Amino acid sequence: MSICEGIMQVLEEQSRVQHYQRIRTVWLEVGPLAMVETDALRFCFEAVTRNTLADQARLEIIERPGEAWCLQCAQTVPIHNRYDACTQCGSYQLQVTQGDELRIKELEVE
Ligand SMILES: [Zn+2]
């Protein structure tokens, strides 16, 4: 729930800066390492936006693939969890480069 409250806070702050009255669609970028369940996210989004400027807003979730840099292979490899081993060499010396994001990518407002 707190994730959605955070999103709602951002939406309200932005409405003051950008002077919009109503939010129609929210595109949210989510990586597999952000550890959020998209179904739960949709459910709590609906709950926290009720009777706000984002009431009835559509939530579009853009799932980003997880990626890490393997120090052994010296290349980018796909990962699904933060502590995954390299799919190429099995090494755990990975640096996550993408996939832990949870951010608002775009808004459709009026
Ligand atoms: Zn590797």
Residues whose N, C-alpha, C, O or C-beta is under 5 A from the ligand:
A	BS01	ZN	C70 Q72 C73 C86 Q88 C89 G90 S91
